[in-house]
Amino acid sequence: MEHGERDQWSKKREYILASAGNIVGLGNVWRFPYLCFKNGGGVFLLPYCFFTVLCGLPLFLLETVMGQFTQEGVVTCWTKICPLAQGTGYFIIIIQIYFRVYTIVLAWIVFYLINSFRGTLPWATCNNPWNTDRCMDLSTAEGGHLIINSTNLTKSSVSEFWERRVLSISSGIEELGTVRWELLLCLLACWIACYFCIWKGVRSTGKVVYFTAIFPYVMLAILLVRGLTLPGALQGLVFYLYPDVSRLADLQVWMDACSQVLFSYGVSAGTLITFGSYNKLKNNCCRDCLWLSVLNASTSFVAGFVVFSTLGFMAQAQGVPIDMVAESGPGLAFIAFPQAIAMMPLPQLWAVCFFFMLLLLGIDTMFAGLEALISAMIDLFPGEMRRPWRREAGLLIFCCTCFIVQICLTTEGGVYLFELVDYYGCSGTCILFGSLIQCLAVGWAFGAEQMCNAVEEITGQRPWLLYKLCWRYFTPLLSLVGLICSFLNYQPLRSRGGYVYPDWSYHLGLAMALSSMVVIPFYAVAKLCFTKGTLKQVRVHLWNTLQFLSPPLIIFLQLKQELNPCGEMQISEN
């Protein structure tokens, strides 16, 4: 590729595989099945499909078109769509920096994967140096949960392996303790892998995804067959899908569905814009987004069969209700599922399959976010960053910096720091805010009609009317409602073990959450203040800001006046 040219996918299937690896991640396996079980079983699919149609798919297409139409990254793409909203690009950069914290999850997975090759799974017994007198073997522990009896407090061997061997967890965030050198090496291995996955841009990423995006489905198919043949599998599937219609009246069910859709599709994270920008201009992105959305939803649904067939087996083997063994997030991946695996014949085989699948699912999403960051930097400084070896050197510096900063996550109190950043810096509130701003900027300031024209120009056909309605009305309205509800239902972070964080940590968490969101209005105000021009040009900027921030008022005003603010602003600036 010539100096100064922007990278492009060499083949269409590389884009499909990279996008599939990006949107199909850990949340499909360890979050969706649990939410489905908790929120009404099969009935949960109704709000999930509702938000998929009105939020997930429209935002997926919107961000992909933005990247493909402008051929720019997450920051510079806004200069061609709505310059006042360019702060959204910097918002995405900050969010992606917070998302790097999930690399420690990959380190935990690698640690479990390495221990899966041992003759006896170390979390299956209590005959280990880290076990206490309260440890209960898998034959007697109930689902890895705390059991209170008349004499003492007991824990399963799986819980003790997670808390005392993997994390060596301290008493609180104030007590970071020493660095866990084994976790540190695992973290280093994850960063090295992420670096070499994208160090040459899409030339390396496009080749890596042939393995990292396809092989998890092989593992998922193997685990599905194994899970369905286990005794008690049917009981688990009934719990997974048994419909409880009354749950639809619970607002929390709808909020869970909305957050799951937004996180699952990777909206407001910049990866969709970045991968779309590597497409050829005339690529049919509408068809791609539709099929990728179907793949995402189908993978989540099938993953539920894998998870709950296995949990059903564990519940039957221990004679306990399935709600005692059902977990979400790290609790599923590092406690519930390892315990179920340890109870199967050939446990090492199934442990390797499970954790290797999780590793590939997670690393796809991680290096996609890393690509969005480095691509944004290259597009901001093309003259410097597109010279030979500048990309590789810049990426190396960034990865080394992130690794050094994340050493604190490998300490004995590192899990508390992880929970803090995850709960506040990577919160659903931030994602909802980003989705709202994108819809207002594109649907109102740039114009939903102009975006439809852009889709028609690059695909040769006009998008469905539903997309236009979603970009302009439905998606921003639902995002706004979700944002309000998230503020009203705000609960301070509480650790699963009952640990209460100190007050200063809540202030730090709120500062992290606000640090990304305040960039957008600050940038818009700064652009208005420092943009030189005539009084008429200032009026155009102010009108554009009003239209950007207050769509309902603009609907009324547009009945009296027809105005194209983005077009006028571009003319005046040129």
C-alpha positions in Angstrom: 0.0 0.0 0.0 1.3 3.4 -0.9 2.4 5.9 1.7 -0.4 8.0 2.9 -3.2 5.8 1.7 -5.8 4.4 4.1 -6.1 0.7 4.8 -8.9 -1.4 3.3 -10.1 -4.9 3.8 -8.5 -7.1 1.2 -11.5 -9.3 1.1 -15.2 -8.9 2.0 -15.2 -11.9 4.3 -12.4 -10.4 6.4 -14.7 -7.6 7.3 -17.6 -10.0 8.1 -15.4 -12.1 10.3 -13.8 -9.2 12.1 -17.3 -7.6 12.7 -18.7 -10.9 13.9 -15.7 -11.3 16.3 -16.3 -7.8 17.6 -20.0 -8.0 18.3 -20.0 -11.7 19.5 -18.1 -11.6 22.7 -18.2 -12.7 26.3 -21.5 -11.0 27.0 -23.2 -13.4 24.6 -22.1 -16.3 26.7 -22.0 -15.1 30.3 -24.6 -12.4 30.4 -27.5 -13.0 27.9 -28.4 -16.5 29.2 -28.6 -15.3 32.8 -30.6 -12.2 31.9 -33.0 -14.5 30.0 -33.3 -16.8 33.0 -33.7 -13.9 35.5 -36.2 -11.8 33.5 -39.0 -14.2 32.5 -37.3 -16.9 30.4 -38.5 -17.0 26.8 -40.6 -13.8 27.5 -37.3 -11.9 27.7 -36.8 -12.4 24.0 -39.7 -9.9 23.4 -38.0 -6.9 24.9 -34.7 -8.1 23.5 -36.1 -8.2 20.0 -37.9 -4.9 20.5 -34.7 -3.1 21.4 -32.7 -5.0 18.7 -35.1 -3.7 16.0 -35.5 -0.1 17.3 -32.0 0.5 18.8 -29.4 -2.2 18.0 -29.8 -2.7 14.3 -30.4 1.0 13.4 -27.3 2.1 15.5 -25.3 -0.7 14.0 -26.1 0.4 10.5 -25.8 4.1 11.4 -22.2 3.7 12.7 -21.2 1.4 9.8 -22.5 3.9 7.2 -20.7 6.8 9.0 -17.4 5.0 8.7 -17.9 3.7 5.2 -19.3 6.9 3.7 -16.7 9.2 5.2 -13.8 6.7 5.0 -12.6 8.1 8.4 -12.2 7.0 12.0 -14.2 7.7 15.0 -13.1 11.4 15.4 -12.5 12.7 11.9 -15.7 11.2 10.5 -17.7 13.9 12.3 -16.0 16.7 10.3 -18.0 15.5 7.3 -21.2 14.8 9.1 -21.7 17.3 12.0 -18.6 19.2 13.1 -20.2 20.4 16.3 -20.6 16.7 17.4 -16.9 15.9 16.9 -16.6 15.7 20.7 -18.5 12.3 20.3 -15.3 11.0 18.7 -13.2 12.0 21.8 -16.0 10.5 24.0 -15.5 7.2 22.2 -11.7 7.4 22.7 -12.2 7.9 26.5 -14.7 5.0 26.6 -12.3 2.7 24.8 -9.5 3.6 27.2 -11.7 2.5 30.0 -12.7 -0.6 28.1 -9.0 -1.7 28.2 -9.6 -2.7 31.8 -11.2 -5.9 30.4 -7.8 -7.2 29.4 -7.5 -8.4 33.0 -10.5 -10.7 32.3 -8.5 -12.3 29.5 -5.6 -12.7 32.0 -8.0 -14.6 34.4 -9.2 -16.8 31.5 -5.6 -17.6 30.5 -4.8 -18.5 34.1 -7.7 -20.9 34.2 -6.8 -22.3 30.7 -3.2 -23.1 31.9 -4.5 -24.8 35.0 -7.0 -26.9 32.9 -4.1 -29.0 31.6 -3.2 -30.3 35.1 -3.8 -34.0 35.9 -6.5 -32.9 38.5 -8.3 -29.7 38.1 -7.0 -27.5 41.0 -10.5 -26.1 41.7 -12.0 -29.6 42.1 -10.5 -30.5 45.5 -9.6 -29.0 48.8 -6.2 -30.6 49.0 -4.3 -27.4 48.0 -2.1 -25.0 49.9 -4.6 -22.1 49.4 -7.6 -24.0 50.8 -8.9 -23.3 54.3 -10.5 -25.5 56.9 -13.9 -24.2 55.7 -13.4 -25.6 52.2 -15.9 -28.2 51.0 -15.3 -30.6 48.2 -17.5 -30.6 45.1 -19.2 -33.7 46.3 -20.6 -31.7 49.3 -20.5 -28.0 48.3 -23.8 -26.7 47.0 -23.3 -24.7 43.8 -20.3 -22.8 45.0 -22.4 -20.7 47.3 -21.9 -20.0 50.9 -23.6 -22.5 53.2 -24.5 -21.5 56.7 -25.0 -24.3 59.2 -25.0 -24.6 63.0 -21.2 -25.0 63.3 -19.3 -22.9 60.7 -19.3 -21.1 57.5 -18.2 -23.1 54.5 -17.2 -22.4 50.9 -16.8 -24.7 47.9 -13.3 -25.5 46.5 -14.2 -23.6 43.3 -14.9 -20.4 45.2 -11.7 -20.7 47.2 -9.7 -21.3 44.0 -11.1 -18.1 42.5 -10.8 -15.9 45.6 -7.7 -17.3 47.3 -5.6 -18.7 44.4 -6.5 -16.6 41.3 -7.2 -13.3 43.0 -5.7 -13.7 46.5 -8.3 -11.0 47.2 -7.6 -8.5 49.9 -10.0 -7.0 52.4 -10.7 -3.8 50.3 -9.7 -1.3 47.7 -7.5 0.5 50.2 -5.3 -2.6 50.6 -3.9 -3.3 47.1 -1.3 -5.7 48.5 1.4 -7.4 46.4 1.4 -8.1 42.7 0.3 -11.6 41.6 3.2 -12.4 39.3 1.3 -15.3 37.6 -1.5 -12.9 36.7 1.0 -10.3 35.6 2.6 -12.8 33.1 -0.9 -13.7 31.8 -1.7 -10.1 31.4 1.5 -9.5 29.5 0.7 -12.5 27.2 -2.7 -11.0 26.4 -1.3 -7.6 25.5 1.4 -9.2 23.3 -1.3 -11.2 21.5 -3.5 -8.1 21.0 -0.5 -6.1 19.7 0.4 -8.7 17.1 -3.2 -9.2 16.0 -3.4 -5.6 14.8 0.2 -4.3 14.5 0.0 -4.2 10.7 -3.6 -2.8 10.6 -6.2 -4.7 8.6 -3.5 -6.6 6.8 -2.8 -8.5 10.0 -6.3 -8.3 11.6 -7.9 -9.6 8.4 -5.8 -12.8 8.7 -6.2 -13.3 12.4 -10.0 -13.3 12.4 -10.1 -16.4 10.2 -9.2 -18.3 13.4 -10.3 -16.1 16.2 -13.8 -15.5 14.8 -14.5 -19.0 13.5 -13.0 -21.3 16.0 -15.2 -20.2 19.0 -18.2 -21.5 17.0 -16.5 -24.9 16.8 -16.0 -24.9 20.5 -19.5 -23.7 21.1 -20.9 -26.5 19.0 -18.8 -29.1 20.9 -20.0 -27.8 24.2 -23.6 -27.6 23.0 -23.6 -31.3 22.0 -21.9 -32.2 25.3 -24.3 -30.1 27.4 -27.5 -31.5 25.7 -26.3 -35.1 26.4 -25.8 -34.5 30.2 -28.4 -35.7 32.7 -30.5 -32.8 33.9 -30.0 -30.8 30.8 -33.7 -30.6 30.1 -34.3 -29.2 33.6 -31.8 -26.5 32.9 -33.4 -25.6 29.5 -36.8 -25.4 31.1 -35.5 -22.8 33.6 -33.7 -21.0 30.8 -36.8 -20.5 28.6 -39.8 -21.1 30.9 -42.0 -18.0 30.1 -43.2 -15.8 32.9 -45.4 -13.2 31.2 -45.8 -11.1 34.4 -42.1 -10.1 34.2 -42.9 -7.9 31.2 -44.5 -5.4 33.7 -41.2 -4.9 35.4 -39.2 -1.9 34.1 -35.9 -3.5 35.1 -36.5 -6.3 32.5 -36.7 -3.7 29.7 -33.7 -1.9 31.0 -31.7 -5.1 31.1 -32.8 -5.9 27.5 -31.8 -2.4 26.3 -28.3 -2.5 28.0 -27.7 -6.0 26.7 -28.5 -5.0 23.1 -26.3 -1.9 23.2 -23.4 -3.7 24.7 -23.8 -6.7 22.5 -23.8 -4.7 19.3 -20.8 -2.6 20.4 -22.5 0.7 19.7 -20.9 4.0 20.8 -17.6 2.1 21.1 -16.1 3.2 17.7 -15.4 -0.3 16.4 -18.3 -0.3 14.0 -17.3 3.1 12.6 -13.6 1.9 12.3 -14.3 -1.4 10.6 -16.9 0.2 8.3 -14.3 2.8 7.3 -12.0 0.0 5.9 -14.8 -1.1 3.5 -14.9 -0.2 -0.1 -17.2 2.8 -0.6 -19.8 0.8 -2.6 -20.0 -2.1 -0.2 -23.6 -3.2 0.6 -23.5 -2.4 4.3 -27.3 -2.8 4.8 -27.2 -6.4 4.0 -24.0 -7.0 6.1 -25.5 -5.3 9.2 -28.7 -7.3 8.9 -27.0 -10.7 8.7 -24.5 -9.8 11.4 -27.4 -8.8 13.7 -29.1 -12.1 13.1 -25.8 -13.9 13.8 -25.3 -12.0 17.1 -28.8 -12.7 18.4 -28.6 -16.4 17.3 -25.3 -16.9 19.1 -26.6 -15.4 22.3 -29.7 -17.7 22.1 -27.7 -20.8 21.4 -25.1 -20.0 24.1 -28.0 -20.1 26.6 -28.5 -23.8 25.7 -24.9 -24.5 26.4 -24.9 -22.7 29.7 -28.1 -23.9 31.1 -27.9 -27.5 30.0 -24.6 -27.7 31.9 -26.0 -25.8 34.9 -29.1 -28.2 34.9 -26.7 -31.1 35.1 -24.9 -29.6 38.1 -28.1 -28.8 39.9 -29.4 -32.3 39.4 -26.1 -33.9 40.5 -26.1 -31.9 43.7 -29.8 -32.0 44.3 -30.3 -28.2 44.5 -32.6 -25.8 42.7 -31.0 -24.4 39.5 -31.4 -20.8 40.8 -28.7 -21.7 43.4 -26.1 -22.4 40.7 -27.1 -19.8 38.0 -24.6 -17.0 37.8 -23.8 -14.1 35.5 -20.5 -12.6 34.3 -17.4 -13.7 36.2 -19.5 -15.7 38.6 -20.6 -17.9 35.7 -17.2 -18.1 33.9 -15.0 -18.6 37.0 -17.2 -20.3 39.6 -20.4 -21.9 38.3 -19.2 -23.3 35.0 -15.8 -24.6 36.2 -17.6 -26.4 39.0 -20.0 -28.1 36.5 -17.0 -29.0 34.3 -15.2 -30.6 37.2 -18.1 -32.9 37.8 -18.1 -34.3 34.2 -16.0 -37.2 32.8 -12.8 -36.0 31.2 -13.1 -32.6 32.9 -9.7 -31.3 31.5 -11.0 -31.6 28.0 -14.2 -29.6 28.6 -12.3 -27.0 30.7 -9.8 -26.4 27.8 -12.7 -26.2 25.3 -14.6 -23.7 27.5 -11.8 -21.4 28.5 -10.3 -21.4 25.0 -13.6 -20.4 23.6 -13.9 -17.6 26.1 -10.4 -16.4 25.3 -11.0 -16.2 21.6 -14.4 -14.4 22.1 -12.7 -11.9 24.4 -9.6 -11.2 22.4 -11.6 -10.5 19.3 -13.5 -7.7 21.1 -10.3 -6.4 22.7 -8.2 -6.0 19.6 -11.2 -4.5 17.8 -11.4 -1.7 20.4 -7.6 -1.3 20.2 -7.9 -0.9 16.4 -10.5 1.8 16.8 -8.1 3.8 19.1 -5.0 3.5 16.9 -7.1 4.2 13.7 -8.4 7.4 15.3 -4.9 8.5 16.1 -3.7 7.8 12.5 -6.6 9.7 11.0 -6.0 12.7 13.3 -2.3 12.8 12.4 -2.0 11.1 9.0 1.2 12.9 7.9 3.1 11.5 10.9 1.4 8.2 11.6 1.2 6.8 8.1 4.9 6.8 7.6 6.8 3.5 7.8 6.8 1.9 11.2 5.0 4.8 12.8 1.8 2.8 13.4 3.7 -0.1 14.9 5.8 2.1 17.2 2.8 4.2 18.3 0.8 1.0 19.0 3.7 -0.5 20.9 4.0 2.6 23.1 0.2 2.6 23.8 0.1 -1.1 24.7 3.1 -0.8 26.9 1.6 2.1 28.7 -1.7 0.3 29.2 0.2 -2.8 30.5 2.1 -0.7 33.0 -1.0 1.1 34.3 -2.9 -2.2 34.6 -0.2 -3.8 36.8 -2.3 -2.5 39.7 -5.2 -4.8 38.5 -3.0 -7.9 39.1 -2.5 -7.0 42.8 -4.5 -8.6 45.6 -6.9 -5.6 45.6 -7.0 -5.3 41.8 -10.4 -6.8 41.5 -11.9 -3.9 43.4 -10.3 -1.4 41.0 -11.7 -3.5 38.1 -15.2 -3.5 39.5 -15.0 0.3 40.0 -13.9 1.1 36.4 -16.3 -1.5 35.0 -19.3 -0.1 36.9 -18.6 3.6 36.3 -16.2 4.1 33.4 -17.8 1.4 31.2 -21.3 1.9 32.4 -24.5 1.5 30.3 -25.4 5.1 31.2 -22.4 6.3 29.1 -23.3 4.0 26.2 -26.9 5.3 26.3 -25.6 8.9 26.3 -23.4 8.2 23.4 -26.2 6.6 21.4 -28.5 9.5 22.1 -25.9 12.1 20.9 -25.2 10.1 17.8 -28.8 10.0 16.8 -29.3 13.7 17.5 -26.2 14.6 15.5 -27.0 12.4 12.5 -30.8 12.3 12.6 -31.3 16.0 13.2 -28.2 18.1 12.6 -26.9 16.1 9.6 -30.4 14.9 8.7 -31.9 11.5 8.5 -32.9 12.1 4.9 -29.3 12.9 4.0 -28.1 9.8 5.7 -30.6 7.8 3.7 -29.3 9.5 0.6 -25.8 8.4 1.7 -26.9 4.8 2.1 -28.5 4.9 -1.3 -25.3 6.3 -2.9 -23.1 3.6 -1.5 -25.4 0.6 -1.8 -27.6 1.5 -4.8 -30.8 1.1 -2.8 -32.7 3.2 -0.3 -32.8 1.9 3.3 -36.1 0.9 4.9 -38.3 3.6 6.2 -37.9 2.1 9.7 -34.2 3.1 9.8 -35.1 6.7 9.1 -37.8 6.8 11.7 -35.4 5.1 14.2 -32.5 7.5 13.6 -34.8 10.5 14.0 -37.4 9.5 16.6 -37.5 6.0 18.1 -33.9 5.3 18.9 -33.1 8.8 20.5 -36.4 8.6 22.4 -35.7 5.1 23.8 -32.1 6.1 24.6 -33.3 9.2 26.4 -35.9 7.2 28.4 -33.2 4.6 29.3 -30.8 7.4 30.3 -33.4 8.9 32.7 -34.2 5.6 34.2 -30.6 4.8 34.8 -30.2 8.0 36.7 -33.4 7.4 38.7 -32.4 3.8 39.5 -28.8 4.6 40.3 -27.3 2.4 43.0 -23.8 2.8 44.4 -21.4 0.0 43.6 -21.6 -2.9 46.0 -19.2 -5.9 45.8 -20.7 -9.3 45.6 -19.1 -10.3 48.8 -20.9 -7.5 50.7 -17.9 -5.2 50.7 -18.8 -1.5 50.9 -16.6 0.8 49.0 -15.2 4.0 50.7 -16.8 7.3 49.8 -13.8 8.6 47.8 -14.1 5.6 45.5 -17.7 6.6 44.6 -16.5 10.1 43.8 -13.7 8.7 41.6 -16.3 6.5 39.9 -18.6 9.3 39.1 -15.7 11.4 37.8 -14.8 8.5 35.4 -18.4 8.4 34.2 -18.6 12.1 33.6 -15.1 12.4 32.1 -16.3 10.8 28.9 -19.8 12.5 28.7 -18.7 16.1 29.4 -16.4 16.1 26.4 -19.3 16.3 24.0 -20.9 19.6 25.2 -17.5 21.1 26.1 -16.3 20.5 22.5 -19.4 22.0 21.0 -19.2 25.1 23.1 -15.5 25.5 22.4 -16.1 25.2 18.7 -18.7 27.9 18.8 -16.5 30.2 20.8 -13.3 29.8 18.7 -14.8 29.5 15.2 -14.1 32.7 13.4 -16.8 34.1 11.0 -19.4 36.6 10.3 -22.5 37.2 12.4 -24.5 35.1 10.0 -22.1 32.2 10.4 -22.4 32.4 14.2 -26.2 32.3 13.8 -25.9 29.2 11.7 -23.7 27.6 14.3 -26.1 28.5 17.1 -29.0 27.2 15.1 -27.2 24.0 14.5 -26.5 23.6 18.2 -30.2 24.2 19.0 -31.2 21.6 16.4 -28.6 19.3 17.8 -29.7 19.6 21.4 -33.4 20.2 21.2 -35.1 18.1 18.5 -38.7 18.6 19.8 -38.4 22.4 19.6 -37.0 22.1 16.1 -40.0 20.1 14.9 -42.2 23.0 15.9 -39.9 25.6 14.3 -39.5 23.7 11.1 -43.2 24.1 10.4 -42.5 27.8 9.8 -39.0 27.7 8.3 -37.1 25.3 6.1 -33.4 25.4 6.9 -30.5 23.1 6.2 -28.0 24.0 8.9 -25.3 21.5 8.1 -25.2 22.5 4.4 -25.0 26.2 5.3 -22.3 25.6 7.9 -20.2 23.7 5.4 -20.5 26.5 2.8 -19.6 29.2 5.3 -16.6 27.3 6.5 -15.3 26.7 3.1 
